């Protein structure tokens, strides 16, 4: 799949671990929702995680060997797929699994090397390199203080999520 084939705008939030991606998104999502934006989020993790409660049916069936489980109720639906422990999930495969009806936008947390437009979160105090120096798909830089190097993308205040929301809404209008 190519991103141009996907029916919705996709916007990534990329950074090195510990930069505050989840914290920013936690603040940004309600602001976008207040503006009427219905969104989905795909989050990448480098860590193993458990979604099921130990001992519950879906957990027991997964541990029994089911490689995929779809758990559904009137409250929520979850798709669980066992990985091989070595291969990273493919973002475009995950996008294809979304139910896009009623959505306006897909946000992606992580997947920093994927070819999607993105906002980079950068904290100069962490002394990590700027992704935007080598990634033409970085649209803006959300920072807690000015970066030590000049950048050619707009700077947004990481401490003002409403400013980031305004940028995202403006970008969304042009998609």
C-alpha positions in Angstrom: 0.0 0.0 0.0 1.1 3.5 -0.7 0.1 6.4 1.6 -1.6 8.1 -1.3 -3.9 5.1 -1.5 -5.1 5.6 2.1 -8.4 7.4 2.3 -7.5 9.7 5.3 -4.7 12.1 6.1 -2.0 10.5 8.3 0.2 12.6 10.5 3.1 11.2 12.5 4.6 12.4 15.8 8.2 11.3 15.8 11.0 11.6 18.3 13.6 9.7 20.2 12.3 7.8 23.3 11.7 9.9 26.3 11.0 13.1 24.3 7.4 13.4 25.3 5.4 12.0 22.3 2.7 10.3 24.4 2.4 13.3 26.8 1.9 15.7 23.9 -0.6 13.4 22.2 -2.5 13.0 25.5 -3.0 16.7 25.5 -3.5 17.2 21.8 -6.2 14.5 21.2 -8.8 16.2 23.4 -8.1 19.6 21.8 -8.6 18.1 18.3 -11.7 16.4 19.5 -13.1 19.7 20.8 -12.6 21.0 17.3 -14.7 18.1 15.9 -11.9 16.0 14.6 -12.5 12.2 14.8 -9.2 10.4 14.9 -7.5 7.1 15.2 -4.1 6.5 16.7 -1.5 3.9 15.9 1.3 3.7 18.4 4.6 1.9 18.0 6.3 0.4 21.0 9.8 -1.1 21.3 8.7 -3.0 24.3 6.7 -6.2 24.8 3.3 -5.5 26.3 0.2 -7.4 27.5 -3.2 -6.1 26.4 -5.3 -8.8 28.0 -5.9 -9.3 31.6 -4.1 -12.5 32.8 -6.5 -15.4 33.1 -9.2 -13.9 30.9 -10.5 -15.9 27.9 -8.7 -13.9 25.2 -5.4 -14.1 27.2 -5.8 -17.9 27.7 -6.6 -18.5 24.0 -3.6 -16.4 22.9 -1.4 -18.3 25.2 -2.9 -21.5 23.9 -1.5 -20.7 20.5 -4.0 -18.4 18.6 -1.8 -16.1 16.5 -4.6 -13.6 16.0 -7.6 -12.8 18.2 -10.4 -10.4 17.6 -12.2 -9.5 20.8 -15.4 -7.7 20.4 -18.2 -6.3 22.7 -20.6 -3.4 22.4 -18.1 -1.3 24.3 -14.9 -1.9 22.3 -13.2 -4.2 19.8 -9.5 -5.2 20.0 -7.4 -7.0 17.5 -4.4 -8.9 18.9 -1.7 -10.4 16.7 1.3 -12.2 18.0 4.5 -11.1 16.5 7.6 -13.2 16.0 9.7 -11.1 18.4 12.0 -9.9 15.6 10.1 -8.3 12.8 8.7 -4.8 13.3 5.0 -4.3 12.4 4.4 -2.6 9.1 2.7 0.7 9.4 0.9 0.4 6.1 -0.5 -3.0 7.1 -1.7 -1.5 10.3 -3.4 1.4 8.5 -5.3 -1.1 6.3 -6.7 -2.6 9.4 -8.4 0.6 10.6 -12.1 1.1 10.2 -11.9 4.5 8.5 -15.7 5.2 8.5 -16.4 8.3 10.6 -12.7 9.3 10.9 -11.0 12.5 9.8 -7.4 11.8 10.7 -5.0 9.1 11.7 -2.2 10.0 14.1 0.9 7.9 14.3 3.1 7.8 17.4 6.6 6.5 16.7 7.4 4.9 13.4 9.9 7.7 12.9 11.5 6.2 9.9 8.3 5.7 8.0 7.5 7.9 4.9 4.6 9.9 6.5 4.3 13.6 7.1 5.2 14.2 10.8 5.8 16.6 13.6 9.1 16.0 15.3 9.2 16.4 19.1 12.7 17.6 20.2 14.2 18.5 23.5 17.7 19.9 23.1 18.5 18.9 26.7 18.4 15.2 25.7 21.2 15.8 23.2 19.7 13.7 20.4 20.1 14.6 16.8 17.4 16.4 14.9 15.3 14.1 12.7 14.3 17.0 10.4 18.0 17.3 9.3 17.6 14.1 7.3 13.8 13.7 6.9 12.0 16.0 4.3 8.6 14.8 5.7 9.1 16.6 9.0 6.6 19.5 8.7 7.3 21.2 12.0 9.3 20.9 15.2 7.7 20.9 18.6 10.3 22.0 21.2 10.6 23.0 24.8 13.5 25.4 24.0 15.1 26.6 20.7 17.3 24.0 19.0 21.0 24.7 18.9 20.9 24.4 15.0 18.9 26.4 12.6 16.0 24.5 11.1 13.9 25.1 8.0 10.6 24.0 9.5 8.2 26.0 11.8 8.9 25.8 15.5 6.0 25.0 17.8 6.0 25.2 21.6 5.9 21.7 23.2 4.6 23.4 26.3 1.6 24.9 24.4 -0.4 21.9 23.1 -3.1 24.4 21.8 -0.4 25.8 19.5 0.3 22.3 18.1 -3.4 21.6 17.8 -3.8 24.8 15.7 -0.9 23.7 13.5 -2.5 20.3 13.0 -5.9 21.8 12.2 -4.4 24.1 9.6 -2.5 21.2 8.1 -5.7 19.1 8.1 -7.6 21.8 6.2 -5.1 21.6 3.4 -5.3 17.8 2.9 
